[in-house]
Amino acid sequence: MAATLKDVASLAGVSIKTVSNVVNGYDFVKPENRRKVLAALEATGYRPHRGARNLRRGRTGFIALVLPELNIPYFAELTGLIITAAHHHEWGVLIEQTQGTRSQERTALASMGPYLIDGAIVSPQALEAADFAELSPAVPLVLLGEHAVDVPFDHVAIDNVRAARTAVGHLAQIGRRRIAAIGHNPHRGTAALRLTGYREALAEANIPERSELIVTALEYHRRDGAEAMNHLLDLPEPPDAIFCFNDLLALGAMRKAAERGLRIPEDLAIVGFDNTEESTFSIPSLTTIAPNKSAIAQTAVDLLRRRATESFPTQDIQIPFTLEIRESTSTLPTRPV
């Protein structure tokens, strides 16, 4: 049978309370008693019961992470970083995938009870303000991303307008004039912000906006980028540069451009968004906007941890980004934004 606190205390010759203090990391234990307890813990192979310990602390030991699609590399990479950050606070992570639909996002919110989780990190795509009424007020919540919803919860994101403006400005700086955009989608808040940045960059460079160069993408997968590229290359005047609203769109576009005999970046320069690992190893490597994903993950988890013990005004935190310049636009070194 598994060893108990009583077994450890008996072997160490101390009280059960002393053993509990050592197991829970409290400092007010005499060094001699601590040594005895540690030796007894090793000898008995005692392992604390996580569930019971969390109940005594008034916590469940888990947080929820609600994301649209785990097969999107950005979200997959962010999930790993959030899990790592949560483990530092002795939290497990329960993951829910919603496909970005309002119905599934509402279901995820409704299932979040204070007896199940200590808090939630949510990247919404379709939720409306009224939907958050279904969330228990006892559950701290941090929102990720750019979906515009007016609710009193902490929010962590990057400045998408400025990031898109930086990406398109780079294409203008290297002499491109027919700059297309792949990723317009009226149902994605992120898309609206990145389209705004695209338009602002064109205006700053005195490049006229051409509606035929703005291509809608219902999804943000490689195949959508490839289909959009086919459409652009069939135009009477194809683009000489493309800003894609995520890396997968850019990778699909690059593949189709290569199949049709274009050289990148000589004939066509391409910029992505997200700086996923695949963008570094593609041929050519992909110039991309790089959000600080580690900072996004750490900030979101830290906000949840603070909410468990503190009362403070709602935080709206912008995380920095960089433009990673690679072979799809030039061979210049990376420069900070």
C-alpha positions as CSV (number, residue, x, y, z in Angstrom):
1,M,0.0,0.0,0.0
2,A,1.1,3.6,-0.6
3,A,2.8,5.3,2.3
4,T,0.9,7.9,4.3
5,L,1.9,11.0,6.2
6,K,1.5,9.0,9.4
7,D,4.0,6.4,8.1
8,V,6.5,9.1,7.3
9,A,6.0,10.9,10.7
10,S,6.4,7.6,12.6
11,L,9.7,6.8,10.8
12,A,11.1,10.3,11.2
13,G,10.0,10.6,14.8
14,V,8.1,13.9,14.3
15,S,4.5,15.0,14.1
16,I,2.3,14.6,11.1
17,K,2.0,18.4,11.0
18,T,5.8,18.7,10.6
19,V,5.8,16.2,7.7
20,S,3.0,18.2,6.1
21,N,5.0,21.4,6.5
22,V,8.0,19.9,4.8
23,V,5.9,18.4,1.9
24,N,4.2,21.7,1.3
25,G,7.5,23.6,1.3
26,Y,7.0,25.7,4.4
27,D,10.1,27.3,5.9
28,F,9.3,27.2,9.6
29,V,10.7,23.7,10.2
30,K,13.9,23.0,12.2
31,P,16.8,21.9,9.9
32,E,17.2,18.7,11.9
33,N,13.6,17.8,11.6
34,R,13.6,18.7,7.9
35,R,16.5,16.3,7.3
36,K,14.7,13.5,9.2
37,V,11.5,14.0,7.2
38,L,13.3,14.1,3.8
39,A,15.1,10.9,4.7
40,A,11.8,9.3,5.7
41,L,10.1,10.5,2.5
42,E,12.8,8.9,0.5
43,A,12.7,5.6,2.5
44,T,8.9,5.2,2.3
45,G,8.5,6.4,-1.2
46,Y,5.7,8.7,-0.1
47,R,4.0,10.7,-2.8
48,P,1.5,13.5,-2.0
49,H,-2.0,13.2,-3.2
50,R,-2.4,16.2,-5.5
51,G,-6.2,16.3,-5.4
52,A,-6.4,16.3,-1.6
53,R,-3.6,18.9,-1.4
54,N,-5.4,21.2,-3.9
55,L,-8.7,20.9,-2.0
56,R,-7.0,22.0,1.2
57,R,-5.6,25.0,-0.7
58,G,-9.0,25.8,-2.1
59,R,-8.0,25.1,-5.7
60,T,-8.6,22.4,-8.3
61,G,-5.1,22.2,-9.7
62,F,-6.3,22.7,-13.3
63,I,-6.9,25.6,-15.7
64,A,-8.7,25.4,-19.0
65,L,-7.2,26.5,-22.4
66,V,-9.8,27.1,-25.2
67,L,-8.4,27.5,-28.7
68,P,-9.9,27.4,-32.2
69,E,-7.7,24.8,-33.9
70,L,-4.8,22.8,-32.5
71,N,-3.6,21.8,-36.0
72,I,-2.8,25.4,-36.7
73,P,1.0,25.6,-35.9
74,Y,0.7,29.0,-34.1
75,F,-1.9,27.6,-31.6
76,A,0.0,24.3,-31.2
77,E,3.2,26.1,-30.3
78,L,1.3,28.5,-28.0
79,T,-0.3,25.6,-26.3
80,G,3.0,24.0,-25.4
81,L,4.3,27.3,-24.0
82,I,1.1,27.8,-21.9
83,I,1.4,24.2,-20.5
84,T,5.0,24.9,-19.5
85,A,4.1,28.2,-17.8
86,A,1.2,26.5,-16.0
87,H,3.3,23.7,-14.7
88,H,5.5,26.2,-12.8
89,H,2.4,27.0,-10.8
90,E,1.5,23.3,-10.3
91,W,-1.4,23.6,-12.8
92,G,-2.5,21.0,-15.2
93,V,-4.1,22.2,-18.4
94,L,-7.4,21.0,-19.8
95,I,-7.6,21.8,-23.5
96,E,-10.7,22.5,-25.6
97,Q,-10.9,22.9,-29.3
98,T,-13.8,25.0,-30.7
99,Q,-13.1,25.3,-34.5
100,G,-13.8,29.0,-33.9
101,T,-17.6,28.5,-33.9
102,R,-19.8,30.5,-31.5
103,S,-21.8,27.4,-30.4
104,Q,-18.7,25.5,-29.4
105,E,-17.1,28.5,-27.7
106,R,-20.3,29.1,-25.7
107,T,-20.4,25.4,-24.7
108,A,-16.8,25.7,-23.5
109,L,-17.6,28.8,-21.4
110,A,-20.7,27.1,-19.9
111,S,-18.7,24.1,-18.7
112,M,-16.2,26.2,-16.7
113,G,-17.2,25.8,-13.1
114,P,-15.0,26.8,-10.0
115,Y,-15.1,23.2,-8.8
116,L,-13.5,22.1,-12.1
117,I,-10.9,24.7,-12.9
118,D,-9.0,27.6,-11.2
119,G,-9.2,29.8,-14.3
120,A,-9.3,29.8,-18.1
121,I,-7.4,31.2,-21.0
122,V,-9.6,31.6,-24.1
123,S,-8.8,32.6,-27.7
124,P,-12.3,33.5,-29.0
125,Q,-13.2,33.8,-32.6
126,A,-17.0,34.3,-32.5
127,L,-18.1,35.0,-29.0
128,E,-20.3,38.0,-28.2
129,A,-20.4,40.0,-25.0
130,A,-23.6,38.4,-23.9
131,D,-22.1,34.9,-24.1
132,F,-19.8,35.7,-21.2
133,A,-22.8,35.9,-18.8
134,E,-22.7,32.1,-18.8
135,L,-19.3,32.1,-17.2
136,S,-19.2,31.7,-13.4
137,P,-17.9,34.9,-11.8
138,A,-15.7,32.8,-9.5
139,V,-13.6,31.7,-12.5
140,P,-10.8,34.1,-13.6
141,L,-10.6,34.5,-17.3
142,V,-7.9,35.8,-19.7
143,L,-8.6,36.5,-23.3
144,L,-6.1,36.0,-26.1
145,G,-6.0,37.5,-29.6
146,E,-7.9,40.2,-31.3
147,H,-11.5,39.3,-31.5
148,A,-13.3,42.5,-30.4
149,V,-15.6,41.9,-27.5
150,D,-16.4,44.4,-24.8
151,V,-16.2,42.4,-21.6
152,P,-14.4,43.1,-18.3
153,F,-11.7,40.5,-18.5
154,D,-7.9,40.6,-18.8
155,H,-6.7,40.6,-22.4
156,V,-3.3,39.7,-23.9
157,A,-2.5,40.4,-27.6
158,I,-0.2,42.1,-30.0
159,D,-0.8,45.2,-32.0
160,N,-2.0,43.6,-35.2
161,V,-2.6,46.8,-37.1
162,R,1.0,47.9,-36.5
163,A,2.4,44.4,-37.2
164,A,0.6,44.2,-40.6
165,R,1.7,47.8,-41.4
166,T,5.3,46.7,-40.6
167,A,5.1,43.7,-42.9
168,V,3.6,45.5,-45.8
169,G,5.9,48.5,-45.2
170,H,8.9,46.1,-45.6
171,L,7.6,45.0,-49.0
172,A,7.2,48.6,-50.1
173,Q,10.7,49.4,-48.9
174,I,12.2,46.7,-51.1
175,G,10.6,48.3,-54.1
176,R,7.4,46.2,-54.6
177,R,4.3,48.1,-55.9
178,R,1.6,45.6,-56.6
179,I,1.3,44.2,-53.1
180,A,-1.6,41.7,-52.6
181,A,-3.2,40.5,-49.3
182,I,-4.3,37.0,-48.6
183,G,-6.6,36.4,-45.6
184,H,-9.4,38.9,-45.7
185,N,-12.3,37.4,-43.8
186,P,-15.3,39.4,-42.5
187,H,-15.9,36.8,-39.7
188,R,-12.4,37.1,-38.1
189,G,-11.5,40.1,-35.9
190,T,-7.8,39.4,-36.6
191,A,-8.3,39.7,-40.3
192,A,-10.0,43.1,-40.0
193,L,-7.1,44.4,-38.0
194,R,-4.4,43.1,-40.4
195,L,-6.3,44.4,-43.4
196,T,-6.3,47.8,-41.7
197,G,-2.6,47.7,-41.3
198,Y,-2.2,46.6,-44.9
199,R,-4.2,49.6,-46.1
200,E,-2.3,52.0,-43.9
201,A,1.0,50.8,-45.2
202,L,-0.1,51.2,-48.8
203,A,-1.2,54.7,-48.1
204,E,2.1,55.6,-46.3
205,A,4.0,54.3,-49.4
206,N,1.7,56.1,-51.9
207,I,0.7,52.8,-53.4
208,P,-2.9,52.8,-54.7
209,E,-5.1,50.1,-53.2
210,R,-6.5,47.6,-55.7
211,S,-9.5,45.6,-54.7
212,E,-8.6,42.7,-57.0
213,L,-5.4,42.2,-54.9
214,I,-7.3,41.6,-51.7
215,V,-8.2,37.9,-51.5
216,T,-10.6,36.3,-49.0
217,A,-9.6,33.1,-47.2
218,L,-12.4,31.3,-45.3
219,E,-9.8,29.2,-43.5
220,Y,-6.2,29.9,-42.8
221,H,-4.6,26.6,-44.0
222,R,-2.1,25.9,-46.7
223,R,-4.7,24.9,-49.3
224,D,-6.4,28.3,-48.9
225,G,-3.1,30.1,-49.6
226,A,-2.5,27.9,-52.7
227,E,-6.0,28.6,-54.0
228,A,-5.6,32.4,-53.4
229,M,-2.3,32.4,-55.2
230,N,-3.8,30.7,-58.2
231,H,-6.4,33.4,-58.4
232,L,-3.8,36.2,-58.1
233,L,-1.5,34.7,-60.7
234,D,-4.4,34.5,-63.2
235,L,-5.0,38.2,-63.0
236,P,-4.1,40.3,-66.0
237,E,-1.5,42.1,-63.8
238,P,-0.4,39.7,-61.1
239,P,1.2,41.0,-57.9
240,D,4.9,41.3,-57.3
241,A,4.5,40.8,-53.5
242,I,2.1,39.2,-51.1
243,F,1.3,39.8,-47.4
244,C,-0.4,36.6,-46.0
245,F,-2.3,36.9,-42.8
246,N,-0.6,33.8,-41.3
247,D,2.3,31.5,-42.2
248,L,0.2,28.6,-43.4
249,L,-1.4,30.8,-46.1
250,A,2.1,32.0,-47.1
251,L,3.5,28.5,-47.3
252,G,0.6,27.4,-49.5
253,A,1.1,30.5,-51.7
254,M,4.8,29.8,-52.0
255,R,4.2,26.2,-53.1
256,K,1.8,27.3,-55.8
257,A,4.0,30.1,-57.0
258,A,6.9,27.6,-57.4
259,E,4.7,25.2,-59.3
260,R,3.9,28.0,-61.8
261,G,7.6,28.8,-62.3
262,L,8.0,32.0,-60.3
263,R,11.2,32.7,-58.4
264,I,10.9,33.9,-54.8
265,P,11.9,36.6,-54.0
266,E,13.1,37.7,-57.4
267,D,9.6,37.5,-59.1
268,L,7.5,37.5,-56.0
269,A,8.2,38.5,-52.4
270,I,6.1,37.0,-49.7
271,V,5.6,37.8,-46.0
272,G,3.7,35.7,-43.5
273,F,2.5,36.1,-39.9
274,D,3.2,34.1,-36.7
275,N,6.8,32.9,-37.1
276,T,5.9,29.3,-36.7
277,E,8.8,26.8,-36.8
278,E,7.9,25.7,-40.3
279,S,8.7,29.2,-41.6
280,T,12.3,28.9,-40.6
281,F,12.8,25.6,-42.5
282,S,10.7,26.2,-45.6
283,I,12.6,26.7,-48.9
284,P,13.0,29.6,-49.2
285,S,12.7,30.5,-45.6
286,L,9.7,32.8,-44.9
287,T,9.9,36.4,-43.8
288,T,7.2,36.7,-41.1
289,I,5.9,38.7,-38.2
290,A,7.0,37.1,-35.0
291,P,4.8,37.6,-32.0
292,N,6.6,36.9,-28.7
293,K,4.6,33.7,-28.0
294,S,6.6,32.9,-24.9
295,A,5.6,36.3,-23.4
296,I,2.0,35.8,-24.5
297,A,1.9,32.4,-22.7
298,Q,3.7,33.6,-19.5
299,T,1.7,36.8,-19.2
300,A,-1.7,35.0,-19.6
301,V,-0.8,32.4,-16.9
302,D,0.7,35.0,-14.6
303,L,-2.6,37.0,-14.8
304,L,-4.6,34.0,-13.8
305,R,-2.3,33.3,-10.9
306,R,-2.6,36.9,-9.7
307,R,-6.4,36.9,-10.0
308,A,-6.4,33.9,-7.5
309,T,-5.0,36.1,-4.7
310,E,-5.3,39.8,-5.8
311,S,-7.9,42.3,-6.8
312,F,-6.7,44.7,-9.5
313,P,-8.1,46.6,-12.5
314,T,-8.6,44.7,-15.7
315,Q,-5.4,44.5,-17.7
316,D,-5.2,45.0,-21.5
317,I,-1.6,44.0,-22.3
318,Q,0.1,44.3,-25.7
319,I,3.0,41.9,-26.3
320,P,5.9,43.0,-28.6
321,F,6.6,41.5,-32.0
322,T,9.5,41.5,-34.5
323,L,9.8,41.3,-38.2
324,E,11.9,38.3,-39.1
325,I,13.4,39.0,-42.5
326,R,14.3,35.8,-44.4
327,E,14.8,34.5,-47.9
328,S,11.3,35.1,-49.2
329,T,11.9,38.8,-49.3
330,S,15.7,39.3,-49.0
331,T,18.8,38.1,-47.2
332,L,19.1,41.0,-44.8
333,P,19.5,40.1,-41.1
334,T,16.5,40.2,-38.7
335,R,15.8,43.6,-37.4
336,P,13.7,44.5,-34.3
337,V,10.5,46.4,-34.6
